[in-house]
Amino acid sequence: MAGDDLTASESAILVVLMAEAREVLNTELRDRYGLDVRKPQRDKLTRLHYVAARKSGSTYALQLDDKGWVRVQHDLDFTLRGAAALGAALTALQNSLRERVLARSGCATLTELFALSDVRAPATATPSAPAGSLPARVVSAYHALAAEPGAWVSLRRLRPFFADLPREELDDALRQLSRSDGVHLTPESNQKTLTEADIKAALHLGGQENHLLAIGV
């Protein structure tokens, strides 16, 4: 997005964390990719809410934050500051992922693609969610995030999958799904654990703010 002034190396950090789709120690990033996220980069990316970082022993654990998942849906410039060869390769990779792999996988966004364990066929239909519909996308995104069918998933984690849509459309799809058997929306029982992001992601339904989604088999 214009205005964040990401360098080529900062853009590369976002791509690597997108591809990993999990919390990764900086030491592992160095060992696997030769990528060392230094304090100035870490501070900048966390300030922008592109990366979430926490201290883990003598190093930091990093993962793509909610706004980071949104950011990688937009063009990243890898050609800055002389990194032309690497930049061209990474730019081509990002373009190919968006233009080819997404279409074949049935995913609508890179967020969906990298949260999945493999590249899958389009979502199968359910009685209330025909294949290819927005409710079907919600079901697919839920299963990408849930440890098992029926597990609770926070709406804060679900919403970045739908950065390409107005919030109202996703809310309508969630309300539609809530009327289906095996679909449950509920408030967080321990309200003290809610973050500002959890509160913003909540869905008002049934006279209360709901933070968690569960979908059975």
Backbone bond lengths (Angstrom), bond angles and torsions (degrees), N, CA, C in turn:
res aa  C-N    CA-C-N  psi(-1)  N-CA   C-N-CA  omega(-1)  CA-C   N-CA-C  phi
1 M - - - 1.450 - - 1.526 109.30 -
2 A 1.297 115.12 141.09 1.456 118.79 -178.08 1.517 110.13 -60.51
3 G 1.346 114.73 139.36 1.445 118.87 175.65 1.496 115.68 103.34
4 D 1.350 118.49 -15.77 1.462 117.80 -179.40 1.531 112.26 -88.58
5 D 1.347 117.55 -13.93 1.469 122.60 172.75 1.525 112.30 53.92
6 L 1.314 116.87 46.49 1.462 119.77 177.91 1.521 110.20 -70.42
7 T 1.320 115.94 137.72 1.456 120.28 173.08 1.528 109.11 -82.29
8 A 1.325 116.27 171.05 1.457 120.02 178.61 1.526 110.69 -60.73
9 S 1.323 117.59 -41.31 1.464 120.09 -178.72 1.524 110.98 -68.45
10 E 1.327 118.18 -36.14 1.465 120.76 177.84 1.525 110.72 -68.06
11 S 1.334 116.40 -38.20 1.460 119.64 175.43 1.528 110.19 -63.66
12 A 1.331 116.38 -39.89 1.465 120.35 178.97 1.523 111.22 -63.25
13 I 1.327 117.79 -37.40 1.461 121.05 177.63 1.530 109.97 -59.54
14 L 1.337 116.86 -44.51 1.460 120.24 179.59 1.522 111.40 -62.27
15 V 1.334 116.87 -41.57 1.469 120.23 -179.40 1.520 110.56 -64.74
16 V 1.327 117.67 -43.33 1.468 120.83 -179.70 1.525 110.18 -63.78
17 L 1.327 117.93 -44.20 1.460 120.38 179.51 1.524 111.44 -67.55
18 M 1.335 117.04 -32.64 1.456 120.04 174.21 1.522 110.28 -62.90
19 A 1.335 115.89 -46.87 1.459 120.21 -178.17 1.528 111.49 -64.86
20 E 1.334 117.77 -35.72 1.462 121.21 179.13 1.530 110.86 -73.82
21 A 1.336 117.45 -37.11 1.472 122.70 177.24 1.524 112.36 52.58
22 R 1.329 116.24 40.31 1.460 121.96 178.99 1.521 108.04 -162.87
23 E 1.316 116.42 174.85 1.453 120.82 175.07 1.527 108.77 -78.40
24 V 1.324 116.62 128.93 1.465 121.72 -175.74 1.526 109.16 -128.06
25 L 1.339 116.74 134.70 1.456 120.29 175.60 1.517 110.00 -71.25
26 N 1.323 116.67 144.17 1.457 119.93 177.96 1.526 111.30 -60.13
27 T 1.333 117.01 -33.28 1.469 119.89 176.93 1.528 110.92 -63.07
28 E 1.328 117.06 -36.26 1.465 120.11 177.44 1.518 110.81 -69.78
29 L 1.326 116.77 -37.24 1.466 119.59 176.49 1.531 110.33 -61.76
30 R 1.324 116.68 -38.96 1.461 119.98 177.86 1.522 111.00 -66.61
31 D 1.334 116.94 -44.14 1.464 120.67 -176.75 1.526 112.25 -68.79
32 R 1.318 116.86 -40.67 1.468 120.53 -174.26 1.519 113.09 -85.16
33 Y 1.342 115.96 -37.05 1.459 119.66 -171.03 1.524 113.94 -123.43
34 G 1.323 117.62 -3.84 1.455 119.53 -174.55 1.510 111.83 65.17
35 L 1.331 116.05 27.14 1.463 122.56 -175.53 1.521 108.69 -108.25
36 D 1.315 117.02 115.67 1.459 122.18 -179.22 1.525 108.62 -112.37
37 V 1.320 116.05 111.09 1.464 120.53 -178.91 1.521 108.13 -85.84
38 R 1.327 115.83 102.88 1.458 121.54 -177.52 1.526 111.11 -80.54
39 K 1.322 115.51 166.49 1.460 121.17 -175.27 1.529 113.16 -55.85
40 P 1.347 120.46 -46.26 1.475 118.42 179.84 1.525 112.72 -59.02
41 Q 1.337 116.86 -40.53 1.466 119.92 178.31 1.519 110.30 -67.77
42 R 1.333 115.57 -46.17 1.466 119.63 -179.22 1.523 111.09 -59.84
43 D 1.324 116.65 -44.61 1.463 120.04 -179.48 1.527 111.33 -63.51
44 K 1.326 116.41 -41.43 1.463 119.95 -179.30 1.528 110.98 -65.76
45 L 1.326 116.53 -46.65 1.464 119.96 -176.18 1.517 111.98 -69.73
46 T 1.331 117.36 -33.37 1.465 118.68 176.47 1.528 110.69 -73.87
47 R 1.342 117.05 -34.61 1.464 120.25 177.77 1.531 110.67 -62.33
48 L 1.336 115.99 -36.40 1.459 121.24 178.30 1.531 112.08 -80.33
49 H 1.332 116.32 -5.30 1.465 122.33 -176.40 1.526 112.31 63.21
50 Y 1.338 115.75 28.57 1.462 120.93 174.15 1.529 110.55 -86.28
51 V 1.317 116.42 -29.80 1.466 121.85 -178.46 1.521 108.69 -131.78
52 A 1.335 115.88 139.41 1.462 122.06 171.87 1.526 107.58 -101.67
53 A 1.314 117.07 132.60 1.465 121.43 -176.96 1.520 109.67 -132.60
54 R 1.326 115.37 141.18 1.464 119.94 174.20 1.522 108.09 -140.99
55 K 1.328 116.15 148.71 1.450 122.32 179.55 1.520 108.69 -69.86
56 S 1.314 117.03 133.30 1.461 122.64 177.98 1.522 107.96 -137.11
57 G 1.322 116.40 95.96 1.452 120.51 -175.52 1.515 110.60 65.54
58 S 1.321 115.34 -124.32 1.461 119.94 -179.13 1.519 112.87 -93.81
59 T 1.321 117.41 3.16 1.464 120.64 -178.27 1.526 109.45 -130.14
60 Y 1.341 116.67 -168.55 1.458 121.90 178.80 1.529 109.78 -122.15
61 A 1.322 115.05 143.86 1.463 121.43 171.98 1.519 107.72 -98.82
62 L 1.316 116.49 130.21 1.470 122.30 -173.53 1.515 110.17 -124.41
63 Q 1.320 115.36 146.32 1.456 120.52 170.09 1.517 109.12 -153.78
64 L 1.322 115.59 159.42 1.460 120.34 -179.72 1.528 108.69 -68.06
65 D 1.330 117.15 127.48 1.454 122.02 179.32 1.528 109.26 -85.64
66 D 1.341 115.78 174.27 1.459 119.79 -175.93 1.525 112.75 -54.90
67 K 1.340 117.28 -47.15 1.464 119.97 -179.84 1.525 111.40 -70.01
68 G 1.324 116.89 -23.49 1.463 119.93 175.19 1.515 111.71 -66.87
69 W 1.342 116.09 -40.33 1.469 119.26 176.67 1.527 110.51 -62.81
70 V 1.318 116.34 -36.31 1.471 119.44 176.66 1.528 110.03 -68.56
71 R 1.335 116.41 -42.16 1.471 120.93 -175.85 1.516 112.27 -61.23
72 V 1.336 118.04 -39.24 1.466 119.24 -176.72 1.520 112.71 -73.52
73 Q 1.345 117.33 -5.42 1.464 119.27 172.78 1.532 111.09 -76.50
74 H 1.337 116.85 -13.29 1.462 122.20 -177.21 1.521 109.90 -109.58
75 D 1.313 115.73 164.00 1.461 120.72 -175.95 1.519 111.59 -59.43
76 L 1.323 114.78 135.12 1.462 122.78 172.30 1.521 107.77 -113.79
77 D 1.297 117.36 138.75 1.468 121.61 -176.60 1.527 109.19 -100.30
78 F 1.345 116.20 109.73 1.462 120.93 -179.49 1.529 112.23 -99.11
79 T 1.321 117.78 6.72 1.462 120.09 -175.21 1.519 112.75 -99.22
80 L 1.346 116.56 6.83 1.451 119.59 -177.46 1.519 111.88 -74.12
81 R 1.328 115.78 149.85 1.454 123.78 168.04 1.529 113.29 56.72
82 G 1.316 116.55 42.07 1.451 121.07 168.27 1.508 116.40 83.13
83 A 1.335 118.54 3.73 1.464 119.55 -178.66 1.517 110.10 -88.66
84 A 1.332 116.63 51.59 1.463 120.18 -169.04 1.520 113.21 -65.01
85 A 1.342 118.54 -48.39 1.463 121.02 -175.94 1.524 110.98 -65.16
86 L 1.325 115.45 -51.98 1.460 119.54 178.31 1.515 109.98 -63.53
87 G 1.327 115.37 -38.66 1.449 119.45 -179.36 1.506 112.70 -61.04
88 A 1.316 116.50 -43.43 1.466 120.10 -179.89 1.527 110.54 -62.32
89 A 1.337 116.51 -40.78 1.466 120.36 -178.70 1.526 111.15 -65.49
90 L 1.327 115.88 -45.01 1.455 119.06 -178.40 1.520 111.60 -68.89
91 T 1.331 116.43 -38.42 1.458 119.29 177.68 1.524 110.54 -63.49
92 A 1.330 116.35 -42.44 1.469 120.16 177.62 1.524 111.06 -62.97
93 L 1.340 116.25 -39.46 1.464 120.27 178.82 1.523 110.75 -62.49
94 Q 1.318 116.43 -46.10 1.461 119.11 -179.02 1.526 110.98 -63.75
95 N 1.335 116.85 -43.06 1.459 120.07 179.38 1.525 111.64 -62.37
96 S 1.337 116.04 -41.81 1.465 120.38 -179.56 1.516 111.05 -65.16
97 L 1.318 115.78 -41.30 1.466 119.20 178.78 1.519 111.03 -59.78
98 R 1.332 115.87 -44.47 1.460 119.44 -177.64 1.526 111.65 -70.13
99 E 1.348 116.14 -42.95 1.457 119.79 -168.64 1.526 113.28 -89.66
100 R 1.344 117.97 -24.83 1.462 119.93 -175.31 1.516 113.00 -117.19
101 V 1.328 116.72 -55.77 1.458 119.79 -173.03 1.517 111.12 -65.98
102 L 1.337 117.56 -41.42 1.460 119.48 -179.70 1.526 111.14 -59.14
103 A 1.315 116.17 -44.36 1.459 120.00 -178.09 1.527 111.44 -62.05
104 R 1.334 117.05 -39.16 1.465 120.44 -178.52 1.523 112.62 -75.46
105 S 1.326 116.92 -29.50 1.462 120.56 -174.12 1.520 112.71 -81.16
106 G 1.323 117.06 -20.68 1.453 119.67 -173.52 1.507 113.01 86.54
107 C 1.333 117.35 -1.72 1.469 121.16 176.83 1.529 108.93 -81.06
108 A 1.316 115.42 151.48 1.456 119.78 178.88 1.517 112.47 -97.73
109 T 1.328 117.71 -22.53 1.456 121.26 -178.54 1.520 110.25 -138.43
110 L 1.338 115.82 161.33 1.462 120.52 175.14 1.523 110.92 -62.80
111 T 1.320 116.74 -30.36 1.450 120.65 177.52 1.520 110.35 -57.19
112 E 1.329 116.93 -48.48 1.455 120.74 178.49 1.522 110.89 -62.02
113 L 1.323 116.53 -45.43 1.449 120.80 -174.86 1.514 112.02 -58.88
114 F 1.335 117.48 -47.15 1.458 119.73 -173.79 1.521 112.66 -84.99
115 A 1.303 118.62 -10.76 1.462 119.88 173.28 1.522 111.57 -83.30
116 L 1.319 116.76 -13.16 1.456 121.06 179.25 1.516 110.51 -87.30
117 S 1.330 115.80 152.41 1.459 119.49 -179.91 1.514 111.78 -78.15
118 D 1.320 117.36 -19.85 1.454 120.49 176.20 1.515 108.65 -152.88
119 V 1.339 115.99 171.11 1.456 121.01 177.24 1.513 107.40 -84.36
120 R 1.301 116.74 118.00 1.451 121.70 -170.39 1.516 111.18 -109.79
121 A 1.313 114.48 171.35 1.455 121.36 172.48 1.519 108.46 -76.32
122 P 1.331 117.44 167.21 1.462 119.08 177.19 1.517 111.66 -56.09
123 A 1.317 114.63 153.20 1.455 119.82 -176.76 1.521 111.46 -58.30
124 T 1.335 116.90 138.81 1.451 121.06 177.43 1.518 109.46 -76.37
125 A 1.314 115.09 157.49 1.448 119.10 -176.63 1.524 111.57 -75.20
126 T 1.319 117.42 150.51 1.451 123.69 167.90 1.514 105.97 -121.75
127 P 1.356 118.57 164.52 1.466 119.34 -177.49 1.531 113.67 -53.84
128 S 1.342 116.84 -33.51 1.460 118.55 -177.26 1.517 113.02 -105.33
129 A 1.336 116.95 1.13 1.461 119.99 -175.00 1.525 110.08 -141.03
130 P 1.336 117.99 87.67 1.460 120.26 178.49 1.521 111.65 -59.23
131 A 1.334 115.87 146.02 1.467 120.13 179.91 1.519 110.65 -54.35
132 G 1.340 115.77 135.79 1.453 121.65 179.41 1.507 114.10 89.25
133 S 1.335 117.80 -10.17 1.458 120.67 179.61 1.518 110.08 -81.62
134 L 1.338 115.64 166.10 1.463 119.89 178.30 1.525 111.57 -63.37
135 P 1.339 120.22 -43.56 1.471 118.30 175.67 1.526 112.62 -57.96
136 A 1.336 117.72 -35.44 1.465 119.75 177.06 1.523 110.84 -65.40
137 R 1.324 117.02 -36.94 1.469 120.09 175.47 1.521 110.68 -62.94
138 V 1.325 116.44 -40.02 1.462 119.86 179.00 1.530 110.21 -62.34
139 V 1.320 116.59 -43.51 1.469 120.31 178.66 1.524 110.31 -61.08
140 S 1.334 117.45 -43.53 1.460 121.20 179.42 1.528 111.34 -63.87
141 A 1.334 115.87 -43.13 1.463 119.56 178.87 1.525 110.63 -63.68
142 Y 1.328 116.12 -40.63 1.470 119.38 178.06 1.527 110.77 -58.96
143 H 1.323 116.85 -48.02 1.467 119.86 -177.48 1.530 111.74 -67.23
144 A 1.332 117.45 -25.99 1.463 119.89 175.28 1.524 111.25 -69.09
145 L 1.328 116.48 -29.61 1.459 121.25 -175.87 1.525 113.59 -95.34
146 A 1.320 116.69 -31.06 1.464 120.43 -173.29 1.523 111.58 -74.86
147 A 1.321 115.91 139.48 1.466 120.49 177.05 1.520 110.85 -66.41
148 E 1.329 116.77 -30.21 1.462 122.76 178.13 1.519 107.97 -160.61
149 P 1.336 118.42 159.40 1.467 119.54 177.80 1.524 110.33 -56.88
150 G 1.325 115.24 134.19 1.447 120.46 -179.94 1.512 114.51 92.08
151 A 1.334 117.58 -8.84 1.468 120.35 178.43 1.531 109.48 -72.06
152 W 1.324 116.02 150.19 1.463 120.46 179.17 1.527 110.41 -78.91
153 V 1.316 116.18 134.41 1.463 123.56 176.90 1.520 107.90 -126.02
154 S 1.315 117.49 132.57 1.464 120.19 -178.74 1.529 110.34 -74.88
155 L 1.314 115.47 144.03 1.464 120.01 176.25 1.524 111.11 -65.23
156 R 1.318 117.18 -24.42 1.474 120.65 175.15 1.520 110.37 -60.36
157 R 1.313 118.76 -37.88 1.457 122.15 178.75 1.523 111.49 -79.19
158 L 1.319 117.21 -28.39 1.464 120.87 -176.55 1.525 112.42 -77.81
159 R 1.323 117.72 -39.64 1.464 120.70 -171.18 1.529 114.82 -59.24
160 P 1.358 120.41 -36.68 1.467 118.38 179.89 1.529 114.03 -60.47
161 F 1.346 117.97 -20.04 1.456 120.36 176.01 1.527 112.11 -64.01
162 F 1.321 116.55 -18.00 1.460 121.14 -172.28 1.514 111.88 -122.25
163 A 1.344 114.77 36.28 1.463 120.49 179.18 1.525 111.62 -64.57
164 D 1.335 116.46 -16.78 1.469 120.52 -179.56 1.522 112.76 -82.54
165 L 1.340 118.35 -2.39 1.455 121.40 -174.17 1.526 111.27 -123.57
166 P 1.327 117.42 152.70 1.466 119.57 170.13 1.523 110.10 -61.96
167 R 1.310 117.01 145.50 1.461 121.49 -178.53 1.523 111.50 -56.27
168 E 1.338 117.05 -37.54 1.457 120.73 -176.04 1.526 111.48 -60.36
169 E 1.338 117.36 -35.75 1.462 120.36 -179.76 1.519 110.88 -66.35
170 L 1.333 116.60 -42.82 1.461 119.32 177.92 1.529 110.58 -65.56
171 D 1.330 116.80 -41.55 1.463 119.84 178.72 1.529 110.91 -59.32
172 D 1.321 117.17 -42.65 1.470 120.55 178.64 1.523 111.04 -62.75
173 A 1.349 116.83 -39.84 1.466 120.40 179.18 1.528 110.71 -65.69
174 L 1.328 116.72 -39.89 1.468 119.97 177.95 1.525 110.91 -65.25
175 R 1.305 116.97 -40.53 1.472 120.03 178.43 1.527 110.34 -64.64
176 Q 1.332 115.96 -39.66 1.462 119.51 177.75 1.526 110.74 -63.04
177 L 1.322 116.88 -45.15 1.462 120.60 179.84 1.522 111.95 -65.20
178 S 1.334 116.96 -32.64 1.470 120.22 -176.84 1.518 112.21 -62.18
179 R 1.330 116.93 -18.02 1.460 120.91 179.61 1.524 111.87 -88.19
180 S 1.353 116.89 -0.82 1.460 121.35 -178.79 1.520 110.92 -91.69
181 D 1.325 116.29 150.57 1.459 120.72 176.11 1.525 110.06 -61.96
182 G 1.308 117.05 137.77 1.463 121.48 175.65 1.505 114.60 84.64
183 V 1.346 117.56 1.30 1.466 121.64 179.41 1.528 108.26 -109.52
184 H 1.333 115.90 127.75 1.452 120.21 -176.45 1.525 110.51 -133.18
185 L 1.319 116.31 134.06 1.464 123.73 171.79 1.515 107.35 -119.93
186 T 1.334 116.31 134.59 1.461 119.46 -175.88 1.520 110.89 -149.24
187 P 1.324 117.28 155.43 1.469 119.85 173.77 1.529 110.21 -71.87
188 E 1.307 116.33 157.27 1.455 121.86 170.67 1.521 108.56 -68.26
189 S 1.338 117.24 126.46 1.462 120.39 -175.92 1.525 112.02 -68.77
190 N 1.315 116.97 -34.44 1.462 121.14 178.44 1.522 108.71 -100.91
191 Q 1.315 116.08 89.05 1.463 121.34 -174.44 1.528 112.60 -62.69
192 K 1.326 117.53 -21.74 1.461 120.84 -179.17 1.527 112.09 -68.50
193 T 1.325 116.95 -20.03 1.462 120.09 -179.16 1.524 112.59 -84.87
194 L 1.332 117.50 -8.96 1.460 120.47 -175.59 1.526 111.05 -70.02
195 T 1.326 114.94 133.18 1.456 120.99 173.87 1.524 108.91 -93.23
196 E 1.323 116.14 171.55 1.464 120.01 175.93 1.528 110.80 -59.61
197 A 1.345 116.25 -36.89 1.472 120.08 178.60 1.523 110.86 -65.89
198 D 1.342 117.87 -38.54 1.465 121.11 177.42 1.527 110.69 -62.22
199 I 1.318 115.44 -42.55 1.470 120.25 -178.21 1.528 110.55 -65.58
200 K 1.330 116.73 -42.56 1.466 120.30 179.71 1.523 111.80 -66.75
201 A 1.335 116.73 -30.71 1.469 120.43 -176.34 1.522 112.72 -83.28
202 A 1.317 118.18 -9.49 1.460 121.76 -174.58 1.535 111.37 -62.01
203 L 1.321 114.48 152.22 1.466 121.95 177.08 1.521 108.70 -111.74
204 H 1.332 115.83 124.92 1.468 119.94 177.95 1.524 108.27 -81.07
205 L 1.339 115.08 116.75 1.460 120.73 -176.93 1.521 107.82 -155.84
206 G 1.327 116.32 135.19 1.456 119.76 178.67 1.514 113.24 66.22
207 G 1.342 116.73 28.89 1.444 120.67 177.58 1.512 114.75 77.00
208 Q 1.339 117.70 13.92 1.461 120.26 -179.91 1.520 110.42 -146.49
209 E 1.333 115.93 163.86 1.454 122.14 177.23 1.525 109.26 -89.85
210 N 1.326 116.21 120.34 1.457 121.63 -177.16 1.525 110.11 -104.25
211 H 1.321 115.74 134.05 1.466 121.28 -174.86 1.521 113.38 -115.13
212 L 1.327 118.41 -14.96 1.466 121.65 -171.36 1.527 110.85 -127.93
213 L 1.330 115.28 144.98 1.464 122.79 178.91 1.529 109.44 -125.57
214 A 1.320 116.01 137.42 1.461 121.33 173.66 1.525 108.22 -134.90
215 I 1.317 116.14 135.82 1.475 121.40 177.18 1.518 107.28 -128.81
216 G 1.326 116.53 124.37 1.464 121.31 -179.21 1.508 112.25 -76.72
217 V 1.336 115.63 -174.90 1.474 121.13 -178.34 1.522 109.31 -65.40
